[in-house]
Amino acid sequence: MVLTQVWAVLLVAQLLQALRGEVAARAEVDVFDVSLPLLVRHLPRYARHAAQHGGDPIAAFVADGRRLGFIRPSRRLTILVPAVPPAAWIPPPADLVLVRTPRYANRKPGPRGATA
């Protein structure tokens, strides 16, 4: 029962992220510029209105998004790094040791916590 609930939550989360991506694509903004909590709260209202009057709830959400604050610049930290051209990459030396012998600080092998 718990496993079914976990899968249901993961499925709903994926669907909401897909809707967020669709709204961002139609609004031509970054995905993080679309507020997920506001999307979850207000999109059902847009869906009901679209079902009654015929129309696209996502298009209506995008149309009202900036005015109502659903779509706004993200405040998350974006890390900008310089682009390194592939020609500047240097392969590692052929004699570089990639795996080393483990050290166990002179511990005796055996089950953890076992007394001799």
OpenMM code with the backbone's topology and positions (N, CA, C; nanometers):
from openmm import Vec3, app, unit

residues = "MET VAL LEU THR GLN VAL TRP ALA VAL LEU LEU VAL ALA GLN LEU LEU GLN ALA LEU ARG GLY GLU VAL ALA ALA ARG ALA GLU VAL ASP VAL PHE ASP VAL SER LEU PRO LEU LEU VAL ARG HIS LEU PRO ARG TYR ALA ARG HIS ALA ALA GLN HIS GLY GLY ASP PRO ILE ALA ALA PHE VAL ALA ASP GLY ARG ARG LEU GLY PHE ILE ARG PRO SER ARG ARG LEU THR ILE LEU VAL PRO ALA VAL PRO PRO ALA ALA TRP ILE PRO PRO PRO ALA ASP LEU VAL LEU VAL ARG THR PRO ARG TYR ALA ASN ARG LYS PRO GLY PRO ARG GLY ALA THR ALA".split()
positions = [
    Vec3(0.0827, -0.1183, 0.0000),
    Vec3(0.0000, 0.0000, 0.0000),
    Vec3(0.0879, 0.1256, 0.0000),
    Vec3(0.1923, 0.1257, 0.0822),
    Vec3(0.2804, 0.2416, 0.0896),
    Vec3(0.3544, 0.2596, -0.0424),
    Vec3(0.3976, 0.1499, -0.1014),
    Vec3(0.4684, 0.1573, -0.2291),
    Vec3(0.3784, 0.2156, -0.3379),
    Vec3(0.2514, 0.1806, -0.3377),
    Vec3(0.1569, 0.2372, -0.4336),
    Vec3(0.1425, 0.3872, -0.4131),
    Vec3(0.1379, 0.4296, -0.2896),
    Vec3(0.1262, 0.5714, -0.2600),
    Vec3(0.2522, 0.6470, -0.3041),
    Vec3(0.3682, 0.5892, -0.2839),
    Vec3(0.4930, 0.6520, -0.3268),
    Vec3(0.4937, 0.6683, -0.4777),
    Vec3(0.4547, 0.5630, -0.5504),
    Vec3(0.4510, 0.5721, -0.6960),
    Vec3(0.3491, 0.6759, -0.7425),
    Vec3(0.2350, 0.6852, -0.6753),
    Vec3(0.1335, 0.7835, -0.7124),
    Vec3(0.1870, 0.9255, -0.6935),
    Vec3(0.2576, 0.9495, -0.5842),
    Vec3(0.3149, 1.0820, -0.5589),
    Vec3(0.4194, 1.1160, -0.6649),
    Vec3(0.5038, 1.0196, -0.6994),
    Vec3(0.6047, 1.0428, -0.8024),
    Vec3(0.5398, 1.0707, -0.9381),
    Vec3(0.4332, 1.0010, -0.9692),
    Vec3(0.3627, 1.0221, -1.0955),
    Vec3(0.3010, 1.1617, -1.1011),
    Vec3(0.2356, 1.2014, -0.9942),
    Vec3(0.1753, 1.3350, -0.9895),
    Vec3(0.2830, 1.4436, -0.9984),
    Vec3(0.3960, 1.4235, -0.9316),
    Vec3(0.5054, 1.5208, -0.9382),
    Vec3(0.5583, 1.5333, -1.0800),
    Vec3(0.5712, 1.4224, -1.1512),
    Vec3(0.6182, 1.4267, -1.2894),
    Vec3(0.5180, 1.4987, -1.3794),
    Vec3(0.3907, 1.4734, -1.3586),
    Vec3(0.2878, 1.5410, -1.4382),
    Vec3(0.2896, 1.6921, -1.4138),
    Vec3(0.3054, 1.7318, -1.2883),
    Vec3(0.3108, 1.8746, -1.2577),
    Vec3(0.4343, 1.9404, -1.3179),
    Vec3(0.5480, 1.8706, -1.3145),
    Vec3(0.6685, 1.9254, -1.3764),
    Vec3(0.6523, 1.9355, -1.5281),
    Vec3(0.5835, 1.8397, -1.5889),
    Vec3(0.5573, 1.8465, -1.7326),
    Vec3(0.4675, 1.9654, -1.7660),
    Vec3(0.3662, 1.9892, -1.6838),
    Vec3(0.2798, 2.1066, -1.7037),
    Vec3(0.3591, 2.2355, -1.6871),
    Vec3(0.4450, 2.2384, -1.5880),
    Vec3(0.5302, 2.3563, -1.5658),
    Vec3(0.6202, 2.3808, -1.6867),
    Vec3(0.6752, 2.2739, -1.7421),
    Vec3(0.7588, 2.2854, -1.8607),
    Vec3(0.6809, 2.3351, -1.9810),
    Vec3(0.5581, 2.2874, -1.9959),
    Vec3(0.4737, 2.3326, -2.1071),
    Vec3(0.4389, 2.4805, -2.0939),
    Vec3(0.4055, 2.5233, -1.9739),
    Vec3(0.3762, 2.6655, -1.9513),
    Vec3(0.5001, 2.7492, -1.9814),
    Vec3(0.6149, 2.7054, -1.9358),
    Vec3(0.7391, 2.7795, -1.9604),
    Vec3(0.7707, 2.7861, -2.1094),
    Vec3(0.7503, 2.6752, -2.1801),
    Vec3(0.7785, 2.6738, -2.3239),
    Vec3(0.6862, 2.7691, -2.3987),
    Vec3(0.5591, 2.7678, -2.3628),
    Vec3(0.4646, 2.8573, -2.4318),
    Vec3(0.4897, 3.0033, -2.3973),
    Vec3(0.5345, 3.0298, -2.2749),
    Vec3(0.5627, 3.1677, -2.2342),
    Vec3(0.7023, 3.2114, -2.2762),
    Vec3(0.7815, 3.1164, -2.3283),
    Vec3(0.9185, 3.1425, -2.3711),
    Vec3(1.0046, 3.1970, -2.2571),
    Vec3(0.9947, 3.1292, -2.1418),
    Vec3(1.0753, 3.1637, -2.0248),
    Vec3(1.1417, 3.0374, -1.9729),
    Vec3(1.2326, 3.0537, -1.8775),
    Vec3(1.2970, 2.9406, -1.8124),
    Vec3(1.1941, 2.8684, -1.7253),
    Vec3(1.2112, 2.7390, -1.7087),
    Vec3(1.1170, 2.6595, -1.6285),
    Vec3(1.1069, 2.7134, -1.4862),
    Vec3(1.2187, 2.7610, -1.4321),
    Vec3(1.2182, 2.8089, -1.2936),
    Vec3(1.1485, 2.9441, -1.2791),
    Vec3(1.1130, 3.0088, -1.3888),
    Vec3(1.0376, 3.1334, -1.3822),
    Vec3(0.8882, 3.1088, -1.3614),
    Vec3(0.8436, 2.9855, -1.3735),
    Vec3(0.7029, 2.9494, -1.3518),
    Vec3(0.6898, 2.8982, -1.2092),
    Vec3(0.6061, 2.9634, -1.1304),
    Vec3(0.5882, 2.9256, -0.9902),
    Vec3(0.5085, 2.7958, -0.9806),
    Vec3(0.5721, 2.6917, -0.9292),
    Vec3(0.5049, 2.5627, -0.9156),
    Vec3(0.3926, 2.5664, -0.8112),
    Vec3(0.4121, 2.6289, -0.6946),
    Vec3(0.3000, 2.6340, -0.5991),
    Vec3(0.1778, 2.7078, -0.6545),
    Vec3(0.2004, 2.8166, -0.7276),
    Vec3(0.0873, 2.8893, -0.7854),
    Vec3(0.0242, 2.8117, -0.9001),
    Vec3(0.1043, 2.7376, -0.9750),
    Vec3(0.0512, 2.6521, -1.0818),
    Vec3(-0.0408, 2.5464, -1.0221),
    Vec3(0.0037, 2.4822, -0.9152),
    Vec3(-0.0765, 2.3784, -0.8502),
    Vec3(-0.2054, 2.4372, -0.7932),
    Vec3(-0.1968, 2.5570, -0.7387),
    Vec3(-0.3130, 2.6185, -0.6752),
    Vec3(-0.4154, 2.6690, -0.7758),
    Vec3(-0.3701, 2.7280, -0.8868),
    Vec3(-0.4635, 2.7983, -0.9748),
    Vec3(-0.4964, 2.7279, -1.1056),
    Vec3(-0.4157, 2.6337, -1.1513),
    Vec3(-0.4447, 2.5683, -1.2787),
    Vec3(-0.5771, 2.4911, -1.2779),
    Vec3(-0.6186, 2.4269, -1.1671),
    Vec3(-0.7508, 2.3611, -1.1700),
    Vec3(-0.8647, 2.4583, -1.2010),
    Vec3(-0.8559, 2.5808, -1.1520),
    Vec3(-0.9583, 2.6808, -1.1818),
    Vec3(-0.9602, 2.7126, -1.3317),
    Vec3(-0.8400, 2.7263, -1.3904),
    Vec3(-0.8313, 2.7517, -1.5340),
    Vec3(-0.8844, 2.6320, -1.6124),
    Vec3(-0.8586, 2.5114, -1.5650),
    Vec3(-0.9061, 2.3910, -1.6328),
    Vec3(-1.0587, 2.3825, -1.6287),
    Vec3(-1.1192, 2.4160, -1.5137),
    Vec3(-1.2656, 2.4149, -1.5042),
    Vec3(-1.3259, 2.5188, -1.5980),
    Vec3(-1.2676, 2.6373, -1.6000),
    Vec3(-1.3185, 2.7434, -1.6871),
    Vec3(-1.3058, 2.7032, -1.8341),
    Vec3(-1.1947, 2.6420, -1.8702),
    Vec3(-1.1744, 2.5992, -2.0086),
    Vec3(-1.2718, 2.4877, -2.0457),
    Vec3(-1.3009, 2.3987, -1.9503),
    Vec3(-1.3946, 2.2907, -1.9777),
    Vec3(-1.5355, 2.3432, -2.0003),
    Vec3(-1.5728, 2.4483, -1.9284),
    Vec3(-1.7067, 2.5049, -1.9422),
    Vec3(-1.7212, 2.5893, -2.0691),
    Vec3(-1.6173, 2.6640, -2.1037),
    Vec3(-1.6272, 2.7580, -2.2152),
    Vec3(-1.5503, 2.7133, -2.3386),
    Vec3(-1.4851, 2.6016, -2.3305),
    Vec3(-1.4046, 2.5549, -2.4430),
    Vec3(-1.2810, 2.6421, -2.4568),
    Vec3(-1.1687, 2.5820, -2.4583),
    Vec3(-1.0452, 2.6581, -2.4673),
    Vec3(-0.9308, 2.5814, -2.4069),
    Vec3(-0.8175, 2.6434, -2.4081),
    Vec3(-0.6945, 2.5801, -2.3606),
    Vec3(-0.6575, 2.6397, -2.2254),
    Vec3(-0.6606, 2.5603, -2.1170),
    Vec3(-0.6285, 2.6168, -1.9858),
    Vec3(-0.4831, 2.6631, -1.9748),
    Vec3(-0.3920, 2.5961, -2.0429),
    Vec3(-0.2517, 2.6361, -2.0357),
    Vec3(-0.2308, 2.7689, -2.1065),
    Vec3(-0.2977, 2.7888, -2.2203),
    Vec3(-0.2870, 2.9171, -2.2913),
    Vec3(-0.3420, 3.0309, -2.2058),
    Vec3(-0.4537, 3.0061, -2.1367),
    Vec3(-0.5104, 3.1089, -2.0488),
    Vec3(-0.4174, 3.1362, -1.9310),
    Vec3(-0.3572, 3.0317, -1.8773),
    Vec3(-0.2637, 3.0473, -1.7664),
    Vec3(-0.1434, 3.1301, -1.8098),
    Vec3(-0.0923, 3.1037, -1.9307),
    Vec3(0.0214, 3.1799, -1.9833),
    Vec3(-0.0185, 3.3251, -2.0080),
    Vec3(-0.1397, 3.3455, -2.0605),
    Vec3(-0.1850, 3.4818, -2.0901),
    Vec3(-0.1943, 3.5674, -1.9638),
    Vec3(-0.2393, 3.5083, -1.8538),
    Vec3(-0.2530, 3.5824, -1.7276),
    Vec3(-0.1297, 3.5699, -1.6385),
    Vec3(-0.0338, 3.4879, -1.6777),
    Vec3(0.0782, 3.4522, -1.5913),
    Vec3(0.1601, 3.5670, -1.5391),
    Vec3(0.2036, 3.6562, -1.6250),
    Vec3(0.2883, 3.7679, -1.5798),
    Vec3(0.2089, 3.8681, -1.4967),
    Vec3(0.0869, 3.8952, -1.5393),
    Vec3(0.0053, 3.9940, -1.4679),
    Vec3(-0.0287, 3.9475, -1.3261),
    Vec3(-0.0553, 3.8185, -1.3097),
    Vec3(-0.0947, 3.7660, -1.1789),
    Vec3(0.0216, 3.7095, -1.0980),
    Vec3(0.1425, 3.7088, -1.1543),
    Vec3(0.2598, 3.6643, -1.0794),
    Vec3(0.2878, 3.5164, -1.0874),
    Vec3(0.2168, 3.4427, -1.1747),
    Vec3(0.2469, 3.3010, -1.1924),
    Vec3(0.3814, 3.2842, -1.2618),
    Vec3(0.4101, 3.3765, -1.3522),
    Vec3(0.5361, 3.3738, -1.4262),
    Vec3(0.6124, 3.4994, -1.3863),
    Vec3(0.7255, 3.4797, -1.3222),
    Vec3(0.8063, 3.5922, -1.2761),
    Vec3(0.9525, 3.5486, -1.2730),
    Vec3(1.0443, 3.6432, -1.2748),
    Vec3(1.1858, 3.6049, -1.2738),
    Vec3(1.2200, 3.5215, -1.1503),
    Vec3(1.2944, 3.4168, -1.1731),
    Vec3(1.3343, 3.3284, -1.0648),
    Vec3(1.4379, 3.3961, -0.9762),
    Vec3(1.4338, 3.3651, -0.8459),
    Vec3(1.5322, 3.4196, -0.7531),
    Vec3(1.6399, 3.3190, -0.7186),
    Vec3(1.6400, 3.2071, -0.7873),
    Vec3(1.7392, 3.1048, -0.7545),
    Vec3(1.8769, 3.1477, -0.8033),
    Vec3(1.9777, 3.0969, -0.7383),
    Vec3(2.1151, 3.1287, -0.7717),
    Vec3(2.1564, 3.0514, -0.8960),
    Vec3(2.2036, 3.1226, -0.9960),
    Vec3(2.2549, 3.0561, -1.1154),
    Vec3(2.4054, 3.0784, -1.1195),
    Vec3(2.4765, 2.9714, -1.1360),
    Vec3(2.6216, 2.9777, -1.1376),
    Vec3(2.6671, 2.9883, -1.2824),
    Vec3(2.7391, 3.0935, -1.3117),
    Vec3(2.7908, 3.1136, -1.4457),
    Vec3(2.9372, 3.0732, -1.4482),
    Vec3(2.9714, 2.9847, -1.5379),
    Vec3(3.1093, 2.9405, -1.5523),
    Vec3(3.1516, 2.9636, -1.6965),
    Vec3(3.2788, 2.9891, -1.7163),
    Vec3(3.3231, 3.0108, -1.8544),
    Vec3(3.3191, 2.8804, -1.9339),
    Vec3(3.2931, 2.8931, -2.0622),
    Vec3(3.2943, 2.7758, -2.1500),
    Vec3(3.4383, 2.7416, -2.1841),
    Vec3(3.4720, 2.6163, -2.1695),
    Vec3(3.6071, 2.5704, -2.2015),
    Vec3(3.5986, 2.4935, -2.3335),
    Vec3(3.6684, 2.5391, -2.4351),
    Vec3(3.6619, 2.4678, -2.5631),
    Vec3(3.7275, 2.3301, -2.5515),
    Vec3(3.6736, 2.2317, -2.6216),
    Vec3(3.7299, 2.0963, -2.6130),
    Vec3(3.8781, 2.0911, -2.6509),
    Vec3(3.9248, 2.1815, -2.7339),
    Vec3(4.0659, 2.1803, -2.7730),
    Vec3(4.1572, 2.2146, -2.6552),
    Vec3(4.1029, 2.2802, -2.5510),
    Vec3(4.1838, 2.3178, -2.4356),
    Vec3(4.1931, 2.2054, -2.3321),
    Vec3(4.1168, 2.1000, -2.3503),
    Vec3(4.1205, 1.9890, -2.2555),
    Vec3(4.2498, 1.9117, -2.2740),
    Vec3(4.3076, 1.8706, -2.1643),
    Vec3(4.4323, 1.7933, -2.1675),
    Vec3(4.4010, 1.6547, -2.1110),
    Vec3(4.4284, 1.5497, -2.1863),
    Vec3(4.4009, 1.4152, -2.1329),
    Vec3(4.4959, 1.3844, -2.0179),
    Vec3(4.4553, 1.2966, -1.9268),
    Vec3(4.5428, 1.2610, -1.8145),
    Vec3(4.6641, 1.1835, -1.8645),
    Vec3(4.7753, 1.1893, -1.7895),
    Vec3(4.8938, 1.1129, -1.8305),
    Vec3(4.8648, 0.9630, -1.8320),
    Vec3(4.9335, 0.8917, -1.9180),
    Vec3(4.9115, 0.7476, -1.9318),
    Vec3(4.9480, 0.6714, -1.8046),
    Vec3(5.0440, 0.7221, -1.7266),
    Vec3(5.0871, 0.6515, -1.6061),
    Vec3(5.0115, 0.6948, -1.4801),
    Vec3(4.9035, 0.7692, -1.4952),
    Vec3(4.8256, 0.8150, -1.3801),
    Vec3(4.7566, 0.6964, -1.3137),
    Vec3(4.7730, 0.6825, -1.1835),
    Vec3(4.7103, 0.5741, -1.1078),
    Vec3(4.5662, 0.6142, -1.0792),
    Vec3(4.4720, 0.5363, -1.1303),
    Vec3(4.3307, 0.5671, -1.1128),
    Vec3(4.2670, 0.4912, -0.9964),
    Vec3(4.3278, 0.3795, -0.9572),
    Vec3(4.2765, 0.2998, -0.8459),
    Vec3(4.3922, 0.2775, -0.7502),
    Vec3(4.3679, 0.3031, -0.6237),
    Vec3(4.4752, 0.2801, -0.5271),
    Vec3(4.4338, 0.1720, -0.4281),
    Vec3(4.5322, 0.1129, -0.3643),
    Vec3(4.5081, 0.0081, -0.2662),
    Vec3(4.4480, 0.0706, -0.1412),
    Vec3(4.3371, 0.0153, -0.0932),
    Vec3(4.2733, 0.0752, 0.0238),
    Vec3(4.3547, 0.0539, 0.1506),
    Vec3(4.3442, 0.1483, 0.2437),
    Vec3(4.4056, 0.1372, 0.3759),
    Vec3(4.2937, 0.1308, 0.4772),
    Vec3(4.3088, 0.0484, 0.5751),
    Vec3(4.2042, 0.0337, 0.6749),
    Vec3(4.2526, 0.0711, 0.8139),
    Vec3(4.3524, 0.1538, 0.8265),
    Vec3(4.4018, 0.2062, 0.9535),
    Vec3(4.4296, 0.0959, 1.0551),
    Vec3(4.4897, -0.0119, 1.0103),
    Vec3(4.5302, -0.1233, 1.0966),
    Vec3(4.4148, -0.1862, 1.1740),
    Vec3(4.2974, -0.1854, 1.1168),
    Vec3(4.1843, -0.2516, 1.1819),
    Vec3(4.1856, -0.3983, 1.1479),
    Vec3(4.1399, -0.4767, 1.2433),
    Vec3(4.1322, -0.6195, 1.2198),
    Vec3(4.0085, -0.6483, 1.1352),
    Vec3(4.0212, -0.7376, 1.0366),
    Vec3(3.9035, -0.7699, 0.9560),
    Vec3(3.8011, -0.8470, 1.0385),
    Vec3(3.6783, -0.8361, 1.0028),
    Vec3(3.5728, -0.9086, 1.0721),
    Vec3(3.4502, -0.8227, 1.0835),
    Vec3(3.3448, -0.8792, 1.1390),
    Vec3(3.2196, -0.8026, 1.1518),
    Vec3(3.2397, -0.6818, 1.2441),
    Vec3(3.1705, -0.5775, 1.2130),
    Vec3(3.1810, -0.4554, 1.2907),
    Vec3(3.1245, -0.4771, 1.4297),
    Vec3(3.1983, -0.4327, 1.5288),
    Vec3(3.1524, -0.4431, 1.6671),
    Vec3(3.1776, -0.5792, 1.7311),
    Vec3(3.2393, -0.6709, 1.6554),
    Vec3(3.2658, -0.8029, 1.7124),
    Vec3(3.3837, -0.7965, 1.8087),
    Vec3(3.3756, -0.8697, 1.9132),
    Vec3(3.4856, -0.8734, 2.0096),
    Vec3(3.5574, -1.0066, 1.9994),
    Vec3(3.6865, -1.0047, 2.0208),
    Vec3(3.7653, -1.1280, 2.0083),
    Vec3(3.7879, -1.1918, 2.1427),
] * unit.nanometer
topology = app.Topology()
chain = topology.addChain("A")
for resn in residues:
    res = topology.addResidue(resn, chain)
    for name in ("N", "CA", "C"):
        topology.addAtom(name, app.Element.getBySymbol(name[0]), res)
